[in-house]
Amino acid sequence: MATWIALFRGVNVGGKNILPMAQLRDDLESLDLKNVRPYIQSGNVVFDSS
C-alpha cells in the first residue's frame, strides 16, 4: 500500500470555504482510503491507498 498526499486549494483560507477536517477525513474514508490524516486546518491530507 502506498502513501499519498492530497493538496486541496482554497480550503479554510481567510474564513471562507470552511470545511471541518473531521468531515473531510470521513468523506475520504468513504472512498475506501486508509489511514486518512488531515494536516492542520489546511485541507491537505495524507492517506494510504493501493
C-alpha positions in Angstrom: 0.0 0.0 0.0 1.4 3.4 -1.0 1.2 6.7 0.9 -0.3 9.6 -0.9 -0.7 13.4 -0.3 -3.7 15.4 -1.5 -3.2 19.2 -1.6 -6.6 20.9 -1.8 -6.6 24.6 -2.7 -8.9 27.2 -1.2 -10.0 25.2 1.8 -10.3 27.2 5.1 -8.5 30.2 3.7 -9.4 33.6 5.0 -12.5 32.3 6.8 -14.2 31.3 3.5 -14.9 27.8 2.2 -14.9 26.4 5.8 -14.6 22.6 5.8 -14.2 20.7 9.1 -11.2 18.4 8.9 -13.3 15.6 10.5 -15.8 15.8 7.7 -13.0 15.8 5.1 -11.5 12.7 6.7 -14.8 10.9 6.8 -15.5 11.8 3.2 -12.2 10.4 2.0 -12.5 7.3 4.2 -15.9 6.7 2.5 -13.9 6.4 -0.8 -12.1 3.4 0.8 -8.9 5.3 1.5 -7.0 4.1 4.6 -5.2 5.9 7.5 -6.5 9.4 6.4 -4.6 12.1 8.3 -5.5 15.8 7.7 -2.6 18.2 8.1 -3.7 21.0 10.5 -6.7 23.1 9.1 -5.1 23.5 5.6 -7.2 21.0 3.7 -4.1 18.9 2.9 -4.4 15.2 3.6 -2.0 12.2 3.9 -3.6 8.8 3.3 -2.8 5.2 2.2 -4.2 3.5 -0.8 -3.3 0.7 -3.2 
